[in-house]
Amino acid sequence: MGKKAVLFILTACTVLTLGVISYVFQFTTTTSSNIVKEIDRKGKFGDRLEEISLKDGDPISVLVMGTDTRAGEQGGQTDTLVLLTINPASKSVKMVSIPRDTYTKIEGGLDKINSAYGVGDVEMTMNSVENLLNVPVDYYIEVDMKSFTGIVDTLDGVEVNNDFEFRTHNLEFTDEKVDFPKGKLTLDGKEALLYARMRELDPRGDLGRQKRQRQVIESVLQKGSNLSSVTKIGEIAQVVGKNVNTNFNLFELWRLQSNYKEAQENITDYEIAGEDKTIKGTYYYMPDKKELNKISTTLKNHLELNDKNQYAEKEQTQDPESSDSEEEISKESEETNVEASRKEQEGSNEHKETEDTGSEEENSKEAEENHPEGSHEVQEKTKEQKEKENKDSEEETVENRGDSNVVKVITEDWAPIPTKQENYTGVTFEKGSQDWEEMTAAISKGAGLTKSDMIVWWVSGDGSKSVIATVTNKTQSNNYRVYVSWVDGAGYKPTKVEVLHKNDKKS
């Protein structure tokens, strides 16, 4: 990692305002007003159903970003990303370091997470972190490196516990020659920067460096929360005012100090497990999905997001004005399915099931088990039911529905493509790529088929925003047209599914 990269990591985290900026607020509102830069989070993934109240001590999340430009300027990258969740009730902080080269989804495709800042500034970076960890990002703190060494020196250094002895004498990233013995150390600003930047000699590579960075962050938070000298606070204010931006407003900064201070005494840090990988000559860090899910669950619990009244999951988010109509549609759909099931049962008592019918029912049952959100019942419809179904379909579009799957039986003519023919050249990413895998996973989920049992006949659309796919199972007894859309913060999601009768006219 280059010189700037690590600098930002420490800068952003060090100034993490729980201990420093909140104190600065009490003594200099001028500095506080200079650093406040609002970001509109309304309508974004991670919005809560109830407004967060720092006055009431609600758990919050804070993304600390270190950038290679002066805070607030356009362009550059975030080479430091640390997400904190703070729960004042449990008096604890959870801290997750996000490797700068993490391969993840940002707007426009898959890339390193640190590139989000250059594309869409602070807001896109927050969205990308939400997408990666599947938790809301309530607040941000953006810091330029220029503030780091000054803050550490103003705090009279930071205290760390070094796991192994190393020297910076022959390292490429610096000309400074400093010895770091094993054990407890007190470091000044320059030494703390070197301590956190070094990766070459660490047997754990970037993970080891992240641990040292977290040590520095914790020390700054603890020492910053114990500031008592107005002189020192004034010195920090001068550094912070020019190099920090945040969407904490003035009163929220004060609330941080009054209601969240004790949480800093119990900090738990987490690493994102993964592996290094080179794709087309570019290095990426590939996070382990299972470990990401574990961290996500831990953070959600810490934020107390298990209460459905507090948090709106992305796939459940809907327009309040359309919620009543959607509930009615859902209720009508359930009644239709119940009625259809009753008639099917009556029919089964009057007529002996054929072998093919039994096979279809087994496939339908298997599809339901693979996709619990919506079943794909292929049933004979009455004229009245078909008219009602077509009316419902006309009244709503894919875009304004909150459901993940809308089953519609196609009665119009359709022509299947031969099994060996594949037609998805319009998709902008290659078959076998991670984008392709994520897209087809959403298609299979919508169809209720396992990927190993699914044949993709054709896909229309470039894949960046949405695609329409026609798929079948290997026996070609169940056929579906699946509509998939890219949802910010949630990835590819099936938004509509049409069931194609195998007995329909195929010419």
C-alpha positions as CSV (number, residue, x, y, z in Angstrom):
1,M,0.0,0.0,0.0
2,G,1.3,3.5,-0.9
3,K,2.2,6.3,1.5
4,K,-1.2,8.0,1.3
5,A,-3.2,4.8,1.8
6,V,-2.2,4.1,5.4
7,L,-2.1,7.8,6.3
8,F,-5.8,8.1,5.7
9,I,-6.6,5.0,7.6
10,L,-5.1,6.5,10.8
11,T,-6.3,10.0,10.1
12,A,-10.0,9.1,9.8
13,C,-10.1,6.8,12.7
14,T,-8.0,8.9,15.0
15,V,-10.2,11.9,14.8
16,L,-13.2,9.6,15.4
17,T,-15.1,12.2,17.2
18,L,-16.5,10.3,20.1
19,G,-13.5,11.4,22.2
20,V,-12.2,14.5,20.4
21,I,-14.7,16.3,18.3
22,S,-17.4,16.1,20.9
23,Y,-15.1,17.9,23.3
24,V,-14.1,20.4,20.7
25,F,-17.8,21.3,20.3
26,Q,-18.1,22.3,24.0
27,F,-15.3,24.9,23.6
28,T,-15.5,26.1,20.1
29,T,-18.7,26.1,18.1
30,T,-16.8,27.8,15.2
31,T,-14.8,24.7,14.6
32,S,-17.9,22.5,15.0
33,S,-19.9,24.5,12.4
34,N,-17.0,24.3,10.0
35,I,-16.8,20.5,10.1
36,V,-20.6,19.8,9.7
37,K,-21.4,18.7,6.2
38,E,-24.9,17.2,5.9
39,I,-25.5,14.1,3.7
40,D,-29.1,13.3,2.7
41,R,-29.7,9.7,3.9
42,K,-33.4,9.7,3.3
43,G,-34.6,6.8,1.2
44,K,-31.3,5.0,1.4
45,F,-30.8,1.5,2.6
46,G,-30.3,1.6,6.3
47,D,-33.0,4.2,6.9
48,R,-34.9,3.3,10.1
49,L,-38.6,3.4,10.6
50,E,-38.1,5.5,13.7
51,E,-35.8,8.5,13.7
52,I,-32.6,8.0,15.6
53,S,-32.4,10.0,18.9
54,L,-29.0,10.7,20.3
55,K,-30.8,12.4,23.2
56,D,-32.4,9.1,24.1
57,G,-29.2,7.2,23.6
58,D,-30.2,5.1,20.6
59,P,-27.4,2.8,19.2
60,I,-25.8,4.4,16.2
61,S,-23.2,3.5,13.5
62,V,-20.4,5.8,12.3
63,L,-18.2,5.3,9.2
64,V,-14.8,6.8,9.6
65,M,-13.1,7.6,6.2
66,G,-9.6,8.6,5.6
67,T,-9.1,10.4,2.3
68,D,-6.2,11.5,0.2
69,T,-7.6,15.0,-0.4
70,R,-8.5,17.7,2.0
71,A,-11.8,16.8,3.7
72,G,-14.8,17.9,1.6
73,E,-12.9,18.2,-1.8
74,Q,-13.9,16.1,-4.8
75,G,-12.0,13.1,-6.1
76,G,-9.4,10.9,-4.5
77,Q,-9.9,7.6,-2.7
78,T,-10.8,6.4,0.8
79,D,-7.9,4.3,1.8
80,T,-9.2,4.0,5.3
81,L,-12.6,2.7,6.2
82,V,-13.6,1.8,9.7
83,L,-17.2,1.2,10.8
84,L,-18.1,1.7,14.4
85,T,-21.4,0.7,16.1
86,I,-21.9,2.4,19.4
87,N,-24.4,1.2,22.0
88,P,-24.6,3.4,25.1
89,A,-26.9,1.1,27.0
90,S,-24.4,-1.7,26.9
91,K,-21.5,0.8,27.2
92,S,-19.7,-0.8,24.2
93,V,-18.3,-0.1,20.8
94,K,-17.9,-2.6,17.9
95,M,-15.2,-1.6,15.4
96,V,-14.7,-3.2,11.9
97,S,-11.8,-2.4,9.7
98,I,-12.6,-2.7,6.0
99,P,-9.5,-3.5,3.8
100,R,-9.2,-0.8,1.1
101,D,-8.9,-3.4,-1.7
102,T,-12.1,-5.2,-0.7
103,Y,-13.8,-6.5,-3.9
104,T,-17.5,-5.4,-3.6
105,K,-20.4,-3.9,-5.4
106,I,-20.4,-0.2,-6.0
107,E,-22.5,1.8,-8.4
108,G,-21.5,0.8,-11.9
109,G,-20.2,-2.6,-11.1
110,L,-17.7,-4.6,-8.9
111,D,-14.5,-2.8,-7.9
112,K,-12.3,-2.1,-4.9
113,I,-14.4,-0.4,-2.2
114,N,-11.9,2.5,-1.9
115,S,-12.8,3.6,-5.4
116,A,-16.4,4.5,-4.4
117,Y,-15.3,7.9,-3.0
118,G,-13.7,8.9,-6.3
119,V,-16.9,8.0,-8.2
120,G,-19.6,9.3,-5.9
121,D,-17.9,11.0,-2.9
122,V,-19.0,10.4,0.7
123,E,-22.6,9.3,-0.1
124,M,-21.5,6.5,-2.4
125,T,-18.9,5.3,0.0
126,M,-21.6,5.0,2.7
127,N,-23.8,3.1,0.4
128,S,-21.0,0.7,-0.6
129,V,-20.2,0.0,3.1
130,E,-23.9,-0.6,3.8
131,N,-24.0,-3.0,0.8
132,L,-20.9,-4.9,2.0
133,L,-21.9,-5.3,5.7
134,N,-25.7,-5.2,5.3
135,V,-26.1,-2.7,8.1
136,P,-27.1,1.0,8.0
137,V,-24.5,3.7,8.1
138,D,-26.0,6.6,10.1
139,Y,-23.1,9.0,10.4
140,Y,-19.8,9.6,8.8
141,I,-16.5,11.3,9.7
142,E,-14.2,12.2,6.8
143,V,-10.7,13.0,7.7
144,D,-7.6,14.2,5.8
145,M,-4.2,12.8,6.9
146,K,-2.9,16.3,7.7
147,S,-4.7,16.2,11.1
148,F,-3.3,12.9,12.3
149,T,0.2,13.6,13.7
150,G,-0.9,16.9,15.2
151,I,-3.7,15.3,17.2
152,V,-1.5,12.5,18.5
153,D,1.1,15.0,19.6
154,T,-1.5,17.2,21.2
155,L,-2.7,14.2,23.2
156,D,0.9,13.6,24.4
157,G,1.1,10.4,22.3
158,V,-0.8,7.2,22.1
159,E,-0.3,3.9,24.0
160,V,-0.1,0.6,22.1
161,N,0.9,-3.0,22.8
162,N,3.3,-4.2,20.1
163,D,3.1,-7.9,19.3
164,F,6.6,-8.2,17.8
165,E,9.8,-6.2,17.4
166,F,10.5,-4.5,14.1
167,R,12.5,-1.6,12.6
168,T,11.7,0.8,9.8
169,H,15.3,1.3,8.7
170,N,15.1,-0.5,5.3
171,L,11.4,-0.2,4.5
172,E,10.4,1.4,1.2
173,F,7.5,3.5,2.4
174,T,9.7,5.7,4.7
175,D,13.1,7.1,5.2
176,E,12.6,7.3,8.9
177,K,14.6,4.9,11.1
178,V,12.6,3.9,14.1
179,D,12.8,0.9,16.3
180,F,9.6,-0.6,17.7
181,P,10.4,-3.1,20.5
182,K,7.9,-5.7,21.6
183,G,5.5,-4.8,24.4
184,K,3.8,-1.7,25.6
185,L,4.9,1.6,23.9
186,T,4.0,5.2,24.0
187,L,4.3,6.8,20.5
188,D,4.3,10.3,19.3
189,G,2.5,11.4,16.1
190,K,5.3,10.4,13.7
191,E,6.0,7.1,15.4
192,A,2.3,6.2,15.6
193,L,2.0,6.9,11.9
194,L,4.9,4.6,11.1
195,Y,3.6,2.0,13.5
196,A,0.2,1.9,11.7
197,R,1.6,2.0,8.2
198,M,4.0,-0.9,8.3
199,R,2.9,-4.0,6.5
200,E,6.0,-5.5,4.9
201,L,7.4,-7.1,8.1
202,D,4.1,-8.2,9.6
203,P,3.6,-12.0,9.3
204,R,-0.2,-11.3,9.0
205,G,0.2,-8.7,6.3
206,D,-2.7,-6.3,6.0
207,L,-4.6,-7.9,8.8
208,G,-1.7,-7.3,11.2
209,R,-1.5,-3.7,10.1
210,Q,-5.3,-3.3,10.6
211,K,-4.9,-4.5,14.2
212,R,-2.2,-1.9,14.8
213,Q,-4.4,0.8,13.3
214,R,-7.2,-0.2,15.7
215,Q,-4.8,0.0,18.6
216,V,-4.0,3.6,17.7
217,I,-7.7,4.4,17.3
218,E,-8.7,3.0,20.6
219,S,-5.9,4.9,22.4
220,V,-6.9,8.2,20.7
221,L,-10.5,7.7,21.7
222,Q,-9.6,6.9,25.3
223,K,-7.2,9.8,25.7
224,G,-9.4,12.2,23.8
225,S,-12.4,11.5,26.1
226,N,-10.2,12.4,29.1
227,L,-9.2,15.8,27.8
228,S,-9.4,18.5,30.5
229,S,-7.1,21.2,29.3
230,V,-8.8,24.0,27.3
231,T,-5.4,24.8,25.7
232,K,-5.1,21.3,24.3
233,I,-8.7,21.3,23.1
234,G,-8.0,24.5,21.3
235,E,-5.0,23.0,19.6
236,I,-7.0,20.0,18.4
237,A,-9.8,22.3,17.3
238,Q,-7.4,24.1,14.9
239,V,-6.2,20.9,13.4
240,V,-9.7,19.3,13.2
241,G,-11.4,22.4,11.7
242,K,-9.4,22.3,8.5
243,N,-9.3,18.6,7.9
244,V,-12.5,17.0,9.1
245,N,-16.1,16.8,7.8
246,T,-19.1,15.0,9.4
247,N,-22.9,14.9,9.2
248,F,-23.2,15.1,13.0
249,N,-24.9,18.4,13.6
250,L,-23.8,20.7,16.5
251,F,-26.3,19.3,19.0
252,E,-25.5,15.7,18.1
253,L,-21.9,16.4,18.7
254,W,-22.8,17.6,22.2
255,R,-25.0,14.5,22.7
256,L,-22.1,12.3,21.8
257,Q,-20.1,13.6,24.7
258,S,-23.0,13.5,27.2
259,N,-24.6,10.2,26.3
260,Y,-22.0,8.0,24.5
261,K,-18.8,8.7,26.3
262,E,-18.8,5.6,28.5
263,A,-19.2,3.3,25.5
264,Q,-15.6,4.0,24.6
265,E,-14.4,2.1,27.6
266,N,-15.4,-1.3,26.0
267,I,-14.2,-1.5,22.4
268,T,-14.3,-4.8,20.5
269,D,-12.6,-5.0,17.1
270,Y,-13.3,-7.3,14.2
271,E,-11.4,-8.4,11.1
272,I,-13.1,-9.2,7.8
273,A,-11.6,-12.6,6.9
274,G,-10.9,-13.3,3.2
275,E,-8.1,-14.0,0.7
276,D,-6.0,-12.1,-1.8
277,K,-6.8,-12.6,-5.5
278,T,-5.6,-11.2,-8.8
279,I,-8.2,-10.6,-11.5
280,K,-7.0,-9.5,-14.9
281,G,-3.7,-8.3,-13.4
282,T,-5.4,-6.3,-10.5
283,Y,-5.1,-7.2,-6.9
284,Y,-8.3,-7.5,-4.8
285,Y,-9.2,-8.7,-1.3
286,M,-12.0,-11.2,-1.5
287,P,-14.0,-11.2,1.7
288,D,-15.4,-14.5,3.1
289,K,-19.1,-14.3,2.7
290,K,-19.9,-16.5,5.8
291,E,-17.6,-14.4,8.0
292,L,-19.2,-11.2,6.5
293,N,-22.7,-12.6,7.5
294,K,-21.4,-13.3,11.1
295,I,-20.1,-9.7,11.4
296,S,-23.3,-8.3,9.9
297,T,-25.4,-10.2,12.5
298,T,-23.1,-9.0,15.3
299,L,-23.5,-5.4,14.3
300,K,-27.2,-5.6,13.8
301,N,-27.6,-7.1,17.3
302,H,-25.4,-4.4,18.7
303,L,-27.6,-1.7,16.9
304,E,-30.7,-3.5,18.3
305,L,-32.1,-3.9,14.8
306,N,-34.0,-7.1,15.4
307,D,-37.0,-5.1,16.3
308,K,-39.0,-4.7,13.1
309,N,-40.3,-1.4,14.3
310,Q,-36.8,0.1,14.4
311,Y,-35.4,-1.0,11.1
312,A,-36.5,-1.3,7.5
313,E,-34.8,-4.0,5.5
314,K,-34.1,-2.9,1.9
315,E,-36.3,-5.6,0.3
316,Q,-39.2,-4.6,2.6
317,T,-38.9,-0.9,2.0
318,Q,-41.9,0.5,0.1
319,D,-43.6,3.7,-0.7
320,P,-45.9,4.6,2.3
321,E,-48.6,5.8,-0.1
322,S,-48.8,2.5,-1.9
323,S,-48.6,0.3,1.2
324,D,-52.4,-0.1,1.6
325,S,-52.9,-1.1,-2.0
326,E,-50.1,-3.6,-1.9
327,E,-51.5,-5.2,1.3
328,E,-54.9,-5.5,-0.5
329,I,-53.2,-7.1,-3.5
330,S,-51.3,-9.5,-1.3
331,K,-54.5,-10.4,0.5
332,E,-56.4,-11.0,-2.8
333,S,-53.5,-13.1,-4.1
334,E,-53.7,-15.3,-1.0
335,E,-57.4,-15.7,-1.3
336,T,-57.0,-16.7,-5.0
337,N,-54.3,-19.3,-4.1
338,V,-56.5,-20.8,-1.4
339,E,-59.5,-21.0,-3.8
340,A,-57.3,-22.5,-6.5
341,S,-55.9,-25.1,-4.1
342,R,-59.4,-26.0,-3.0
343,K,-60.6,-26.6,-6.5
344,E,-57.5,-28.6,-7.3
345,Q,-58.2,-30.8,-4.3
346,E,-61.8,-31.3,-5.4
347,G,-60.5,-32.2,-8.9
348,S,-58.1,-34.7,-7.6
349,N,-60.9,-36.6,-5.8
350,E,-62.9,-36.8,-9.1
351,H,-60.1,-37.7,-11.5
352,K,-57.1,-40.0,-11.1
353,E,-53.8,-38.1,-11.3
354,T,-51.6,-39.0,-14.3
355,E,-47.9,-39.8,-13.9
356,D,-47.0,-36.5,-15.5
357,T,-49.2,-34.6,-13.1
358,G,-47.6,-36.2,-10.1
359,S,-44.2,-35.3,-11.5
360,E,-45.3,-31.7,-11.9
361,E,-46.6,-31.5,-8.3
362,E,-43.3,-32.8,-7.0
363,N,-41.4,-30.2,-8.9
364,S,-43.8,-27.5,-7.7
365,K,-43.3,-28.6,-4.1
366,E,-39.5,-28.7,-4.6
367,A,-39.6,-25.1,-6.0
368,E,-41.6,-23.9,-3.0
369,E,-39.0,-25.4,-0.6
370,N,-36.1,-23.7,-2.5
371,H,-37.9,-20.4,-2.6
372,P,-40.2,-19.8,0.4
373,E,-41.0,-16.2,-0.4
374,G,-43.3,-17.1,-3.2
375,S,-44.5,-20.4,-4.6
376,H,-44.9,-21.1,-8.3
377,E,-48.2,-23.0,-8.5
378,V,-49.1,-24.0,-12.1
379,Q,-52.8,-24.5,-11.8
380,E,-55.8,-24.4,-14.1
381,K,-57.4,-21.0,-13.7
382,T,-61.1,-20.1,-14.1
383,K,-62.0,-17.4,-16.5
384,E,-62.9,-15.1,-13.5
385,Q,-59.5,-15.8,-11.9
386,K,-57.6,-15.1,-15.1
387,E,-59.4,-11.8,-15.6
388,K,-58.7,-10.8,-12.0
389,E,-55.1,-11.8,-12.4
390,N,-54.6,-9.8,-15.6
391,K,-56.3,-6.8,-13.9
392,D,-53.9,-7.0,-10.9
393,S,-51.0,-7.2,-13.3
394,E,-52.1,-4.1,-15.2
395,E,-52.7,-2.1,-12.0
396,E,-49.2,-2.5,-10.8
397,T,-45.7,-2.6,-12.3
398,V,-42.5,-4.2,-11.2
399,E,-41.1,-0.9,-10.0
400,N,-43.8,0.0,-7.5
401,R,-44.2,-3.4,-5.9
402,G,-42.4,-4.4,-2.7
403,D,-42.8,-8.1,-3.2
404,S,-39.8,-10.1,-4.2
405,N,-41.8,-12.4,-6.5
406,V,-45.1,-11.9,-8.4
407,V,-46.3,-15.1,-10.0
408,K,-48.2,-14.6,-13.2
409,V,-49.2,-17.5,-15.5
410,I,-48.5,-16.8,-19.2
411,T,-51.3,-17.8,-21.5
412,E,-50.0,-16.1,-24.6
413,D,-48.0,-17.9,-27.2
414,W,-44.3,-18.3,-26.5
415,A,-41.5,-20.1,-28.3
416,P,-38.8,-21.8,-26.3
417,I,-35.2,-21.7,-27.4
418,P,-33.5,-25.1,-27.9
419,T,-31.7,-26.2,-24.8
420,K,-28.2,-26.0,-26.3
421,Q,-28.7,-22.5,-27.6
422,E,-27.7,-19.7,-25.2
423,N,-28.5,-16.1,-26.0
424,Y,-27.2,-13.6,-23.4
425,T,-24.6,-11.7,-25.4
426,G,-26.3,-8.4,-24.4
427,V,-25.1,-8.8,-20.8
428,T,-22.1,-6.5,-20.3
429,F,-20.1,-8.9,-18.0
430,E,-18.7,-12.3,-18.8
431,K,-20.3,-15.6,-18.0
432,G,-18.5,-17.0,-15.0
433,S,-17.7,-13.6,-13.5
434,Q,-18.9,-12.7,-10.0
435,D,-21.5,-10.4,-11.5
436,W,-22.8,-13.2,-13.6
437,E,-22.9,-15.6,-10.6
438,E,-24.8,-13.1,-8.5
439,M,-27.3,-12.3,-11.3
440,T,-28.0,-16.0,-12.1
441,A,-28.3,-16.7,-8.4
442,A,-31.1,-14.1,-8.2
443,I,-32.7,-15.7,-11.4
444,S,-32.6,-19.2,-9.8
445,K,-34.1,-17.8,-6.6
446,G,-36.9,-16.2,-8.5
447,A,-37.6,-19.4,-10.5
448,G,-37.4,-21.5,-7.3
449,L,-34.8,-23.7,-9.0
450,T,-31.3,-24.7,-7.8
451,K,-28.6,-23.3,-10.1
452,S,-27.5,-26.9,-10.9
453,D,-31.0,-27.7,-12.1
454,M,-31.5,-24.5,-14.1
455,I,-31.0,-24.0,-17.8
456,V,-30.7,-20.3,-18.9
457,W,-32.3,-20.0,-22.3
458,W,-31.9,-16.3,-22.8
459,V,-31.2,-13.1,-21.0
460,S,-32.1,-9.7,-22.3
461,G,-30.7,-6.5,-20.8
462,D,-27.1,-5.4,-20.1
463,G,-27.2,-6.6,-16.4
464,S,-26.1,-3.3,-14.9
465,K,-29.6,-2.3,-13.8
466,S,-32.0,-5.1,-14.8
467,V,-32.4,-8.2,-16.9
468,I,-35.2,-10.5,-18.1
469,A,-34.4,-14.2,-18.3
470,T,-36.2,-17.2,-19.6
471,V,-35.2,-20.4,-17.8
472,T,-36.3,-24.0,-17.4
473,N,-35.3,-27.0,-15.3
474,K,-33.3,-29.8,-16.8
475,T,-36.4,-31.9,-17.6
476,Q,-37.9,-28.8,-19.2
477,S,-41.1,-29.5,-17.3
478,N,-41.1,-26.1,-15.5
479,N,-40.5,-22.9,-17.4
480,Y,-40.2,-19.4,-16.0
481,R,-39.6,-15.8,-17.2
482,V,-37.7,-14.0,-14.4
483,Y,-37.3,-10.3,-14.0
484,V,-34.2,-9.3,-12.0
485,S,-33.2,-5.8,-10.9
486,W,-30.2,-4.4,-9.2
487,V,-31.2,-2.9,-5.8
488,D,-28.7,-0.5,-4.1
489,G,-27.6,-2.0,-0.8
490,A,-29.1,-5.4,-1.5
491,G,-27.7,-6.6,-4.9
492,Y,-29.6,-8.5,-7.6
493,K,-33.2,-9.3,-6.6
494,P,-36.0,-11.1,-8.5
495,T,-38.8,-8.6,-8.8
496,K,-41.2,-10.5,-10.9
497,V,-41.7,-14.1,-12.1
498,E,-43.9,-15.4,-14.8
499,V,-44.8,-19.1,-15.0
500,L,-44.9,-20.5,-18.6
501,H,-47.2,-23.4,-19.0
502,K,-45.6,-26.4,-20.6
503,N,-48.9,-27.1,-22.3
504,D,-49.0,-23.7,-23.9
505,K,-48.7,-23.4,-27.6
506,K,-45.0,-23.3,-28.5
507,S,-45.0,-22.2,-32.1
